[in-house]
Amino acid sequence: MRVVSLLPGATEILWALNLGAYVVATSHECDYPEEARSRPRVVHTLVDPTRPSREVDRQVRQLVGEGRPVFLVDLDRIRQLRPDVVITQAVCEVCAVGPTQVLPLAEALPGVRVVRLAATSLEGVWEDVRRIADACGVPERGRDLVGRLRAQVQAVSDAVAGRPRPRVACVEWLDPPYVAGHWVPEMVALAGGTDVLGEPGRPSWRTTWDRVAQADPHVVVLMPCGFSVHGAWQRLPELADQPAFLGLRALRDGNVHVVDANAHFSRPGPRLVDGLRTLAALLHPRCGFTPTARRVTLRGILATSRARRKA
């Protein structure tokens, strides 16, 4: 069996199912586990993620407005690899390769199975785990993995049960700010919080820091899509000239945090459970979990901003 994964979340699922040996190609974003980095890359992006957040947003909106793809798929290379299974998604053409870009491949390779993932909730992610396992002929592995993940989610939910529920805002882009959607509001609820802006299952949506301030969250979690804690921290200077953000009660109280969105929030895969543990630790520090996060302070933002200007 030969599998091409065009999604980092799917790649992580494949390895969690002990199917990594069958993966013959991945996307440019597939960086976990480390072994996945050695596979040929058959997806590239037209957007420069190193640019400032506002410029990245502008590039994406311009491509979409012109009807152009955000990602390029090397169909010729995939054909040469002769896959039996190709995994793509049908949720967001901005986030990853969509089914329309894979259609020519399905037509050119009779018999190839194209698996379209469509999760917008945790249950949807678990269903996608089963869908991948079924497509690869190991349905029992899918059932076992889903059972373990559900048990881990339940353990987090049990650990925070009965505790006060702080008001939480999760922001998945900094400039302009976007409210995190899909499974993130559900994760907030399971971690013992109340998401004051996001709605379970709804895609992320553009907002303003004024609106975030009006919601008056006790805790703000910054999770720029596709960025690690370090990568997100490097973007904090973008907030130095945002009065509404700088005036947040959460910032004054030391309750603004940067998390590893790339690993634990952006990707619909097994490590969402790690993101759930991080949220629980941030909202309820005595619950027994350790967060993968970094606290944001006004002093830290200003210091990072000064360091960038000097550089």
C-alpha positions in Angstrom: 0.0 0.0 0.0 1.2 3.5 -0.9 -0.3 6.6 0.7 0.1 10.3 -0.1 -1.0 12.7 2.6 -1.7 16.2 1.6 -2.5 17.3 5.2 -0.3 17.6 8.3 -3.2 16.4 10.5 -3.7 13.3 8.3 0.0 12.6 8.4 0.0 12.6 12.2 -3.0 10.3 12.1 -1.2 7.9 9.8 1.8 7.6 12.1 -0.5 7.3 15.1 -2.1 4.3 13.3 1.4 2.8 12.8 1.1 3.4 9.0 4.0 5.7 8.5 6.0 3.1 6.6 3.3 3.3 3.8 3.5 7.1 3.4 5.3 7.9 0.2 4.7 11.7 0.0 3.4 14.6 2.2 2.8 18.3 2.1 5.3 21.1 2.9 3.6 21.4 6.4 4.0 17.8 7.4 6.7 18.1 10.1 5.5 15.6 12.8 6.7 13.1 13.6 10.3 13.8 12.6 10.3 10.8 10.2 7.6 12.5 8.1 10.1 15.2 7.2 12.0 12.7 5.1 9.2 12.0 2.6 9.0 13.8 -0.7 7.0 17.1 -0.6 4.3 17.3 -3.2 2.5 20.5 -1.9 3.8 24.0 -1.7 2.3 27.3 -0.8 2.1 30.6 -2.7 1.9 32.5 0.5 5.1 33.7 2.3 4.4 32.8 6.0 7.5 34.8 7.2 5.8 38.1 6.2 3.9 40.2 8.8 0.5 38.8 9.8 -1.5 41.5 8.0 0.4 40.9 4.8 -0.1 37.2 5.0 -3.8 37.8 5.4 -3.8 40.1 2.4 -2.0 37.6 0.3 -4.5 34.8 1.1 -7.5 37.1 0.5 -6.1 38.2 -2.8 -5.5 34.7 -4.0 -9.0 33.6 -3.0 -10.5 36.7 -4.5 -8.8 36.0 -7.8 -9.9 32.4 -7.8 -6.4 31.1 -7.5 -5.3 28.3 -5.1 -3.3 29.0 -2.0 -1.4 25.8 -2.5 0.3 24.1 -5.5 0.1 20.4 -5.9 2.7 18.5 -7.8 0.3 16.1 -9.6 3.0 14.8 -11.9 5.1 13.7 -9.0 2.2 12.1 -7.3 1.4 10.2 -10.5 4.9 8.9 -10.6 4.6 7.6 -7.0 1.5 5.5 -8.0 -0.4 5.9 -4.7 -3.3 3.6 -3.7 -4.7 6.3 -1.3 -4.5 10.1 -1.4 -5.8 12.0 1.6 -7.1 15.6 1.3 -9.8 17.6 3.0 -13.1 19.3 2.2 -13.4 22.0 4.9 -11.2 24.9 4.0 -9.4 25.7 0.7 -7.4 28.3 2.6 -6.0 25.9 5.2 -4.9 23.0 3.0 -5.3 21.3 -0.3 -8.9 20.9 -1.3 -10.7 18.2 -3.3 -10.9 20.2 -6.5 -7.1 20.2 -6.8 -7.0 16.4 -6.5 -9.8 15.7 -8.9 -7.4 15.5 -12.0 -5.3 13.0 -10.1 -8.3 10.8 -9.4 -9.2 10.9 -13.1 -5.7 10.1 -14.2 -5.1 7.2 -11.8 -8.1 4.9 -12.0 -8.4 2.9 -8.8 -6.7 5.5 -6.5 -8.8 6.1 -3.4 -9.2 9.8 -2.5 -10.1 10.2 1.1 -11.7 13.6 1.9 -11.5 14.6 5.6 -14.2 17.0 6.8 -13.9 17.5 10.6 -15.3 20.6 12.2 -15.5 19.1 15.7 -13.6 16.7 17.9 -16.1 13.9 17.0 -15.5 14.8 13.4 -11.7 14.3 13.9 -12.3 10.9 15.5 -14.5 10.0 12.5 -11.7 11.0 10.2 -9.3 8.8 12.2 -11.7 5.9 11.5 -12.0 7.0 7.8 -8.3 6.8 7.3 -8.0 3.5 9.1 -10.8 2.0 7.0 -9.2 3.3 3.7 -5.9 1.7 4.6 -7.5 -1.6 5.6 -6.9 -1.4 9.4 -10.3 -0.5 10.8 -9.5 -2.0 14.2 -6.5 0.3 14.6 -8.9 3.3 14.0 -11.3 2.1 16.6 -8.5 1.5 19.2 -7.0 4.9 18.6 -10.3 6.7 18.9 -11.0 4.8 22.1 -7.7 6.0 23.6 -8.2 9.6 22.5 -11.8 9.7 23.9 -10.5 8.4 27.2 -7.8 11.1 27.4 -10.4 13.8 26.6 -12.7 12.4 29.3 -9.8 12.5 31.8 -9.3 16.2 31.2 -13.0 16.9 31.5 -13.2 15.0 34.8 -10.2 16.8 36.2 -11.8 20.3 35.8 -15.4 19.2 36.6 -17.1 21.5 39.1 -14.6 24.3 38.9 -15.5 27.9 38.1 -15.6 28.5 34.4 -13.5 31.5 33.3 -14.4 33.6 30.3 -12.0 32.7 27.4 -11.1 34.3 24.0 -9.1 32.2 21.6 -7.5 34.2 18.8 -6.0 32.3 15.8 -4.5 35.3 14.0 -3.1 38.5 15.4 -3.4 41.1 12.7 -6.2 41.2 11.9 -7.5 39.1 14.8 -9.5 36.0 13.9 -11.6 34.2 16.4 -10.7 30.5 16.6 -13.5 28.2 15.5 -14.4 24.6 14.6 -13.2 22.3 17.5 -11.5 25.1 19.6 -14.6 26.4 21.4 -15.5 22.7 22.2 -12.0 22.3 23.6 -12.4 25.4 25.8 -15.7 23.9 27.2 -14.1 20.6 27.9 -11.1 22.3 29.6 -13.5 24.1 32.0 -13.9 27.5 30.3 -16.6 29.5 28.5 -15.6 30.7 25.0 -17.0 34.3 24.8 -16.5 34.7 21.0 -16.1 31.3 19.3 -19.0 28.9 18.4 -18.5 25.1 18.2 -18.3 24.0 14.6 -18.3 27.5 13.1 -15.2 28.4 11.0 -12.8 31.0 12.3 -14.0 34.6 11.6 -12.4 38.0 11.4 -12.9 40.4 14.2 -11.3 43.4 15.9 -9.4 43.8 19.1 -12.1 46.3 20.2 -14.6 43.5 20.0 -12.3 41.2 21.9 -12.0 43.8 24.6 -15.8 44.3 24.7 -16.2 40.6 25.4 -13.9 41.1 28.5 -12.4 37.7 28.7 -10.6 36.6 31.9 -8.1 34.6 29.7 -6.9 35.2 26.2 -5.1 32.4 24.3 -3.1 33.5 21.3 -2.9 30.6 18.8 -1.7 32.0 15.4 -2.6 29.3 12.9 0.4 27.2 11.9 2.9 28.7 14.4 4.7 27.3 17.4 5.1 29.1 20.7 8.4 30.6 19.5 7.0 31.6 16.1 4.0 33.2 17.7 6.1 35.0 20.2 8.1 36.6 17.4 4.9 38.2 16.1 4.0 39.9 19.4 5.4 43.3 18.2 2.4 43.4 15.9 0.3 44.0 19.0 2.4 46.8 20.3 0.3 49.4 18.4 -3.1 47.9 19.2 -4.6 50.0 22.1 -7.6 47.7 22.6 -5.3 44.7 23.1 -2.9 46.5 25.4 -5.9 47.6 27.5 -7.3 44.0 28.0 -8.0 43.1 31.6 -6.6 39.7 30.9 -3.2 41.3 29.9 -3.1 43.4 33.1 -3.9 40.3 35.2 -1.2 38.1 33.5 -3.8 35.9 31.8 -2.7 36.2 28.1 -0.9 33.2 26.8 0.8 32.1 23.6 0.4 28.4 22.8 1.7 26.0 20.2 -1.1 26.3 17.6 0.8 24.4 15.0 1.0 21.2 17.1 -2.0 21.4 19.4 -4.8 23.5 17.9 -4.6 24.1 14.2 -4.3 20.5 13.0 -7.3 18.1 13.3 -5.3 15.2 14.7 -4.3 13.2 17.8 -2.4 16.1 19.4 -5.5 18.1 19.9 -5.7 16.2 23.2 -2.4 17.9 24.2 -3.9 21.2 23.3 -6.9 20.3 25.6 -4.5 19.6 28.4 -2.8 23.0 27.8 -6.1 24.8 28.0 -7.1 23.0 31.2 -3.7 23.9 32.8 -4.1 27.6 31.8 -7.7 27.9 33.0 -7.2 25.7 36.1 -3.5 25.7 37.1 -4.2 23.3 40.0 -5.8 20.6 37.8 -2.6 18.6 37.5 -1.7 19.3 33.8 1.4 21.2 32.5 0.8 23.7 29.7 2.8 24.1 26.6 2.5 27.9 26.6 4.2 31.2 27.4 2.7 34.0 29.4 2.4 37.4 27.6 3.0 40.6 29.4 3.0 44.2 28.4 6.7 44.4 29.3 7.4 41.4 27.1 5.5 42.8 24.1 7.4 46.1 24.4 10.7 44.4 24.8 10.1 42.1 21.8 9.1 45.1 19.8 12.3 47.1 20.7 14.5 44.1 19.9 12.9 43.7 16.5 13.4 47.4 15.7 17.1 47.2 16.6 17.5 44.1 14.4 
